Amino acid sequence: MRSTRIALSATMLSALTLSVLSATAASAAPLTTATPDTSCSSLPPLPYKVHAKAVTIRSKPTTKSTARGVLYPSHTFTVTQRSGSWLYITDKSTGVHGWVSGTYVYRDARMCLD
């Protein structure tokens, strides 16, 4: 009895798939190729973002250095220097500058299909 249920389910699934595929093919719009105005590689890099609740801004690129401030996801900032996995930033929201761990702050990625 169990093999009958499996065979019946497979038959119903194939019939359903066939009807969906034929309906999709019949109603599909013709493909148009869009020509990009600029190459993806010529676009400016995406900004850095905070991917944690908060990140401590430090005076030196080490967790034992003095804290200068806190960087939150809503803040905008620029990165001007790197030291290993640490980034030297200037928080545009508060004007505070210092080092933050690259573990919690990184540049967003863009996928290019050129």
N, C-alpha and C positions, 0 to 999 in steps of 0.2 A: 504494500500500500504506500509505503514511503517513496519508493521509486516512481510511482504514478504521480504523486504530488510534485516531485521535482521535474518530471517530464512535462507536466501540464504547466508549471510555472515558467519553464524555459520557452515553451511554445507561446504562451501569452506575452512574455517579454519580447520575443522576436517580432511578433505581430505589432506590438505597441511601438517598438523601435522603428520598424519599417514605415508605419504610418506617420511618425514624427519626422523621419528623414525625408519622406516624399513631400510632406507639407512644407518643410523648411526649404527644400530645393526649389519648389514651385514659387514660393513667395519671396525668395531672396532677391535683393536689389543688385544691380550690376556693380561690380567693384570699380572704384575710381582711385587712381593713384594721385596722392597729393604730393606736390613738389615743395619741399621745405624752402623757406626764404633764406635760411642760413644753416650752415652745418652745425651739428650738435657740439662738435669739438670747439667751435669758435664762440660758443656761448660763455658768459662769465661763470666762474665757479659758484655753486650754491653757498648760502651762508652757513656758518656754524650754528648749532643749536644745543641747548642743554637737554639731556635725556635722563634727568633725575629730578627729584623734588627740589633739591638745592645742592649747590656745589660751593665749597669754600674757596675763596680767592686768597692765595698765600703770597708772602713776600719773596720766597724762594721756591724752586721746584722740588719740594720735599714736604711730606706730611708733618714733619716736626717743626717747620718754620712758622712764623707768626701769621695769624689770620688777619687779612685786611678787610674782608667783606664777604658777602654771600651773593652768588649768582643764581637767579631763579629762571625757570623756563620762559617767563614773559620778558626777560631782559634781552636787549640786543647788544651785541659786542663784536669787537674786531680782534682778530688774532694776528700778532705781528712777529712772533718768534716761537720756535720749538726747542725743547730740550728733552730728548728721549720721548717719553709719553706725556710730557707736560707741555702746556700751551700758555704763552704769555698773552694775556688779553687786556683789553680796555673795555669796561662796562659802560656803554653809552648812556644807560639809564641813570647811573650814579656817578660816573666819572672815576670810579675806583679802577686801578690797574694792578695786575699781579699775575701769579701763576695758578692755573687750574689743571686738574688731572684730565688727560685725554680719554680716560675711561668713561667719563660722564659727559664729555663735551666733544662733539665731532661734527664734521661737515655732512650735510645731507647729500645723498647720492642721486645722480640723474642717470637714467638708462637711455642710451642713444641707439637708435636702430638705423643709422645711416648705412 
